[in-house]
Amino acid sequence: MTFPPHAAPNGVDFCRHAEFGFEGDAFVTLFGDITPVTDRLPTPSGFKIVRIDMKNRQVVDFAVNKIVGPAAKLPHSGFDRPSHCAFAPDGALYVVDWGEIQIAAEKGGIRMAKGTGSLWRIRRTGEQIGQEPPAPRQVPSYAIKAVLGGLAAAGTGGLAIWKLLRRNNR
């Protein structure tokens, strides 16, 4: 199977529980990109759980945030960095979520914010099995941040030039 660039597939397990639904399908955690280090993507990639329909050989969203991206940077709760998943004897899918991370100054370093990690339990309720969750909203947040960062840099640079010119004109 293939995944979007920098989606970062990590954990995988196969459903062995008919009562959960999707028996025989693979479930994969997508840790998510580390923009701007990995790439300058227009929208976030990953940050969800997908199901691989083994019969049709298709990747299907299974558990997603309301808005694409890490929940810590969004106006709702949800996945930040889902890392591993496993089906337990109780038939539920357990997902380890690292929580909020930041790129550290040291080479290749990642800092995890204390107290932000989660262990998610996803289980079947009495409702009918849906094939896909509602599609999350795609917000070009990385592009917006880049533009705002550029404007801030330009504003800072413009302010420095203005101060320099003002000082020279005295």
VEXDREN-575596 format. One record per residue (C-alpha): residue in three letters; chain; z, x, y. Coordinates in nm, 2 decimals, m for minus. Layout:
BEGIN
> zakol lumro z x y
> ALA A Z X Y
...
END
This chain:
BEGIN
> zakol lumro z x y
> MET A 0.00 0.00 0.00
> THR A m0.05 0.11 0.36
> PHE A 0.17 0.04 0.66
> PRO A 0.12 0.06 1.03
> PRO A 0.15 0.41 1.19
> HIS A 0.52 0.52 1.23
> ALA A 0.66 0.20 1.07
> ALA A 0.85 0.44 0.84
> PRO A 0.89 0.27 0.51
> ASN A 1.21 0.39 0.35
> GLY A 1.39 0.18 0.09
> VAL A 1.23 m0.02 m0.18
> ASP A 1.34 m0.25 m0.46
> PHE A 1.18 m0.51 m0.69
> CYS A 1.31 m0.86 m0.71
> ARG A 1.43 m0.94 m1.07
> HIS A 1.60 m1.27 m0.99
> ALA A 1.40 m1.59 m1.03
> GLU A 1.66 m1.78 m0.83
> PHE A 1.59 m1.56 m0.52
> GLY A 1.22 m1.63 m0.54
> PHE A 0.93 m1.38 m0.53
> GLU A 1.03 m1.24 m0.87
> GLY A 0.84 m0.91 m0.94
> ASP A 0.75 m0.85 m0.57
> ALA A 0.86 m0.53 m0.40
> PHE A 1.08 m0.54 m0.08
> VAL A 1.05 m0.25 0.16
> THR A 1.26 m0.16 0.46
> LEU A 1.07 m0.03 0.77
> PHE A 1.29 0.20 0.97
> GLY A 1.07 0.19 1.27
> ASP A 0.90 0.43 1.51
> ILE A 1.08 0.69 1.72
> THR A 0.87 0.65 2.03
> PRO A 0.81 0.85 2.25
> VAL A 0.87 1.13 2.00
> THR A 0.64 1.00 1.72
> ASP A 0.37 0.85 1.94
> ARG A 0.31 0.65 2.25
> LEU A 0.26 0.31 2.08
> PRO A 0.20 0.01 2.30
> THR A 0.43 m0.21 2.09
> PRO A 0.71 m0.11 1.85
> SER A 0.62 m0.06 1.48
> GLY A 0.86 m0.13 1.19
> PHE A 1.22 m0.26 1.24
> LYS A 1.19 m0.52 0.96
> ILE A 1.18 m0.60 0.59
> VAL A 0.85 m0.67 0.43
> ARG A 0.76 m0.81 0.09
> ILE A 0.47 m0.67 m0.12
> ASP A 0.30 m0.95 m0.30
> MET A 0.22 m0.77 m0.62
> LYS A m0.03 m1.03 m0.74
> ASN A m0.24 m1.03 m0.43
> ARG A m0.16 m0.67 m0.33
> GLN A m0.06 m0.77 0.03
> VAL A 0.22 m0.67 0.26
> VAL A 0.39 m0.98 0.40
> ASP A 0.66 m1.00 0.66
> PHE A 0.99 m1.11 0.50
> ALA A 1.28 m1.06 0.75
> VAL A 1.19 m0.99 1.11
> ASN A 1.35 m0.99 1.46
> LYS A 1.25 m1.26 1.71
> ILE A 1.09 m0.99 1.92
> VAL A 0.93 m0.68 1.77
> GLY A 1.15 m0.38 1.81
> PRO A 1.51 m0.26 1.75
> ALA A 1.76 m0.53 1.82
> ALA A 1.99 m0.30 2.04
> LYS A 1.71 m0.30 2.30
> LEU A 1.64 m0.67 2.28
> PRO A 1.81 m0.99 2.41
> HIS A 1.92 m1.10 2.06
> SER A 2.08 m0.96 1.75
> GLY A 1.89 m0.85 1.44
> PHE A 1.77 m0.53 1.27
> ASP A 1.79 m0.20 1.44
> ARG A 1.70 0.06 1.18
> PRO A 1.68 m0.09 0.83
> SER A 1.69 0.20 0.59
> HIS A 1.75 0.09 0.23
> CYS A 1.75 m0.23 0.03
> ALA A 1.86 m0.33 m0.32
> PHE A 1.90 m0.64 m0.52
> ALA A 2.25 m0.69 m0.65
> PRO A 2.37 m0.87 m0.96
> ASP A 2.46 m1.17 m0.74
> GLY A 2.08 m1.21 m0.68
> ALA A 2.11 m1.13 m0.31
> LEU A 1.91 m0.86 m0.13
> TYR A 2.13 m0.61 0.05
> VAL A 1.99 m0.41 0.34
> VAL A 2.15 m0.11 0.50
> ASP A 2.08 m0.09 0.87
> TRP A 2.17 0.24 1.05
> GLY A 2.22 0.06 1.38
> GLU A 2.14 0.20 1.72
> ILE A 2.00 0.56 1.73
> GLN A 1.90 0.80 2.00
> ILE A 1.70 1.11 1.98
> ALA A 1.93 1.41 2.03
> ALA A 1.86 1.71 2.24
> GLU A 1.88 1.95 1.94
> LYS A 1.55 1.99 1.75
> GLY A 1.50 1.71 1.50
> GLY A 1.83 1.56 1.58
> ILE A 1.92 1.19 1.58
> ARG A 2.25 1.05 1.71
> MET A 2.38 0.72 1.57
> ALA A 2.59 0.50 1.79
> LYS A 2.93 0.44 1.62
> GLY A 3.00 0.09 1.51
> THR A 2.64 m0.03 1.53
> GLY A 2.54 m0.01 1.17
> SER A 2.53 m0.31 0.94
> LEU A 2.50 m0.42 0.58
> TRP A 2.29 m0.74 0.56
> ARG A 2.31 m0.98 0.28
> ILE A 2.00 m1.19 0.24
> ARG A 2.03 m1.47 m0.02
> ARG A 1.85 m1.78 m0.11
> THR A 1.97 m2.11 0.03
> GLY A 1.89 m2.46 m0.10
> GLU A 1.59 m2.47 0.13
> GLN A 1.23 m2.45 0.01
> ILE A 1.09 m2.09 m0.02
> GLY A 0.88 m2.01 0.28
> GLN A 0.59 m1.76 0.23
> GLU A 0.64 m1.59 0.57
> PRO A 0.89 m1.60 0.85
> PRO A 0.78 m1.71 1.20
> ALA A 0.58 m1.44 1.36
> PRO A 0.79 m1.23 1.60
> ARG A 0.68 m1.21 1.97
> GLN A 0.48 m0.90 2.05
> VAL A 0.60 m0.75 2.38
> PRO A 0.43 m0.43 2.50
> SER A 0.78 m0.29 2.58
> TYR A 0.68 0.07 2.53
> ALA A 0.39 0.04 2.77
> ILE A 0.61 m0.13 3.03
> LYS A 0.87 0.14 2.99
> ALA A 0.61 0.41 3.04
> VAL A 0.48 0.24 3.36
> LEU A 0.83 0.19 3.50
> GLY A 0.91 0.55 3.41
> GLY A 0.60 0.67 3.59
> LEU A 0.68 0.45 3.90
> ALA A 1.03 0.59 3.90
> ALA A 0.90 0.95 3.88
> ALA A 0.65 0.88 4.15
> GLY A 0.92 0.72 4.36
> THR A 1.14 1.02 4.32
> GLY A 0.86 1.25 4.40
> GLY A 0.75 1.05 4.69
> LEU A 1.11 1.04 4.83
> ALA A 1.13 1.42 4.79
> ILE A 0.80 1.47 4.98
> TRP A 0.91 1.23 5.25
> LYS A 1.24 1.42 5.30
> LEU A 1.05 1.75 5.31
> LEU A 0.81 1.62 5.57
> ARG A 1.09 1.46 5.78
> ARG A 1.29 1.79 5.77
> ASN A 0.98 1.99 5.88
> ASN A 0.91 1.75 6.17
> ARG A 1.25 1.80 6.33
END
